[in-house]
Amino acid sequence: MSSNLTRRSFVAAAGAFTAASALPGMASGQRLRYLRYGYAAMTWGDNERQAIEDIAAVGYPGIQFRANAVKDFTATELKDLLAKHNLRFVALSSGTISLEQPEGPQIEAHMVNAKFAKAAGAEYLQILDVLKGHPRTATPDECKRLGKMLNNLGKQTADIGLLLGYHNHLNTLSEMPGNLEQIMDYSDPAYVKLELDTAHITAGGGDPGKEIRKYRDRLLFMHLKDVRPIPLKPGANYPFQFVELGKGTVDFAGTFAALDAINYKGWAVVELDREPDDSKTPKESAQISRDFLVQKMGVKV
């Protein structure tokens, strides 16, 4: 996918967002009353305890952690801390899985994370494949092999009562919607669900609303994330910047309309990798995104 094509898709998405936002009742809090919202702790880096404090204070009922939580807490400690702050443990980001490494040790490592997550009260385990560079193309054979690996991991997480969500992501085999479709086709719906990220699918040339409708029966949970195109800088992974909700080009009106259309009742985790503006704190960015959801999308967080 060329940068020019990507930028054209961003312009189109921005236009769609503006038009959809003008329509009344696109994201009625009444219709989407079953949607539950969380926030990802990754913006705080390794300061997960502060993330718990801030996310609870801003008013999100759920939280997602990265795999470093496995080393930073015992399962009981984390479960008790989240209960104290009235936070639900939505998902643990278990890291990556690679076609270039032996499968057995990778699955063993992810199962360590899965067992921790289950014991700490998490609902889901997140997985993605290894980052390779932008633009990332994929062969059918790669997609097929990845689907098989995901099946093998998903069967084991299912055995302990934890659902596996594959995270579409820039720089991975699922960067482009067509490749994501192949991975989904080559994996078993019983063991591999989709964790759909609005920013990554948009930056990869896709439409979040379209993908929500396509994968309605496999949609495990959502990442609500915004992104805008920027010039590619030396050392950067891609010509995009992740920003607070409403500050990029993701069509959230269309996203929520699609979630409403499929009667989605799961979790939607707001994510921001890092602060786009050094003058803001992670807590302030979390508040900006919450305000957007409540004031612009008309939903109840």
N, C-alpha and C positions, 0 to 999 in steps of 0.2 A: 504494500500500500504506500503510495507516494505521499509526501507532505502536502502537496497541492490538493490531492484528493481528500486528505484528512481535513484540511482547512475548509474545503467546500462543504464537507459534511457538517462541520461546526457552524458555518454560516446558516445552513439549512435548519440545523437544530435550534439555533438561536431564534430564527424566524418563527419556527413552530411553537417555541416556548412563549414568545410574545403574543402570538395569536391565541393560543390556548389559555393563557393567563387572563385574557380579556373575557373569557366565557364564564358566566356565573355558575357556581356549584360544581366546578370541575373536580374538586377534591373535598367534598362535604365531610366534615368531621363526623356527622351522623352516619353516613354510609360506610366510612372507614373506621368505625368505632372499635372494630376488632383488631385493628393493626396495633402492634406493640413496638415501641421504639427503644433502641439502645444506642450506645456510643462506644466507639473503639478506644481503648486505652493507649494505643500506639503513639498518639500525639505527645504524650508525656514521656516518651522514651522508657527508661528503666524506672522512673518514679511512679510505679503503679499504685502505691498507697495514696499519693496525692491525686492520681487519676480517679480512684474510687471516691475520695472526698468530693472532688469537683464535679464529677458526673452526677453523683447523687444530689449535690447542692443545686445544680442547674435544673434538675427535674427529670432526667431520663430514668426510666425504670429498669433498663438492662445495660449490660456491659459486655464487651468482648476483649479478650486478652491475647497476646502473642505467646509463643512457646516458652519465653524466658520466665513466665510465671511459674512454670514447673520447678525451676531452680530457686525461685525467690520466695515461695510459700510451700507449706505442706497443704495437702488437699483440705484437711480439716480446718486449718488456719484461714485459708481463703474462703471457704464456705461460711465460716462463722463471721468473718469480716464483712462479707457481702450481705449476710442476713442483718447484721447490725445497721447497715446503710440502706436496707430495703431494696437491694439490687439483685436482679436475676442474672445468672451467668449464662449468657446466650450461647457463646461459642468460644472455643480455643483455636487460634490460628496455629496449626501444627507445623507450618513451614512448607518446604518443597519436596517433591519427589522427582527423581531424575531417571531418564531412560538410559543414561550413560553409566549408572552405578548399579551394582548387584541389588536385586529387588529385596531379597530376604532381610538384610540388615536394615534397610530403609523402613520396611514395614514394621520390624521389631521396634525401631526407634519411635515411629509414630504411634505404635500401640502403647508405649510407655506414656506418651502424652495423652492418648485417649483414655487410659485408665485413670490418670490423674484428673482429667477433665470430668469424667463420670463421677469420681469420688467427690469432687468439689461442687457438683451440682450442675455442670454444663449440660446444655441440650444437644449441642452439635460440635463436630470437629471439622475445621476448615483445612483444605489442602489445595495446593497449586503446583504446577510443574516448574522446573528450573528456568530462571530468567536467562534469555539468550541474546537480547539486543533488538532494537527497533529499526526498521519494521521486521516483524517475525513471521516468516512463512512456515508452513508445516506440510509434510507429505502425508498422504493417506496412511502409509505404514506407521509413521510416528503416532498419528492419532489412534490407530488401532492398538498399538503397543501400550500407549498411555491408558486407553480405555480398559485394557486387561489388567494393568497394574492397579488402577483405581478400583476395579471389581474385587481384586484380591484383598486390598486394604478395607474396602467397604464391607466385605463379608465378615471380617474380623471385628470391626467396630460395631457392626450390627449384633454380633454375638454377645457383646457386653452392654447392649442397649443404647448405643450412641450412633446417631445418623451422620453420614459423611457428606459434606458439601464441597463440590469442586468449584473453585473460585476462578472465574474468567479474569484475565489480567493481561495488560500490555507486556510485551517481551516474552510471552509464553506461547505455547502451541495454540492457545485459545484466543490470541489477540484479535483475530478477525472472526466475524460471526460465522462464516462458512466452516472454519476450522473447529470452532466451538460445536457446531452442529455435528461434525464427524465424531468428535470425542464423545458427545452425548449418545450418538447412534451406536458407537462401539462399546459403550458401557451399559451395565445392567441397571434399569430404573429401580430395581429392588434394593440395590446396594449403593448406587451413586446418584446423588441429587445435585441440583445446581444452586450455587450461591451466586446470584446475579448482581454484578456491580455496575451501577448506572454510569459512572465516569469512565471506567475501562471499556465498556461496550460502546460508548459514544466515541471515545478517542480511537477505537478500533474500526470505526466506520459504521457502527450499528445504531439501532434505535431501541432504547430500553423498553418502550411500550410494546413494540413488535415482539421482542424477545420474551417479555413477560407472558404475552398471549401464547407464543409458540411453546413455551416450556411450563405452562400452567400446572401440569400434572407432576412436574419434577422440581418445582421451585421450593427449595428448602427454606431459605431466608434471603433477605435483600441486604445489599450494601448501598445506602444512599450516599452518593459522593458526587462532588462537582469538579469540573475541570475546564481549563481554558488553554487555547494554543498560545505558545510563546516561541520566539526564535530559539533554535537549537543551540545551546551553549556548549563550549568544549567540556568534555567529561560528563555531560548530561546523558541520561538514559533515553530520553525522548523529548520532542519539542512541545511538551505540555506542562502545566502546573496545576496541582490539585489545590482547590480553594474551598472556602466555606460554602454551604448550600446557598444558591441564589446569586453567587458571584461569578459563575462560569456559564457554560453553554448547554448544560444538560437540560433536556425537556422534562422538568418535573411535573408540570401539569399533565402532560401525556402519560408520564410514568404512573401518576396516581390514578388517572382515568383508567389505565389498563389494570392496575391492582384492584380497583373498584369493580371493573368489568368481570374479572375472574373470581370475585368474592374472596380475595386473599385475606387470610386471618393470622398470618405469621408475624415474625419479627422483621423489623427494618432497622438495621444498625447504621448510624451515621458514622462516616469515617473521614479522617483527615490525616494524611501521613505525617505532615509537619506543618509548622506555622508558615504561611506564605508571606506574612508580615511580621518582622521581628519586634514590632511595637506591641503586639498582642500576646496574651498568654493563652495556653491551651483552653483554659476555662472560658475565656472571653470568646474564643472561636466556637466552642461548644454552645455558648449562649446565642451567638449570631445564627448558627444553623437551627437551633430550636426556635428562635424568633421567626425565621423564615418559614418553618413548617407550620407554626401556629398562625402567623399573621398573613402570610401569602398563600399557603396551601390550604388553610382553614381546617387543619386537623388538630386533634387533641393529643398532646404528648404526655 
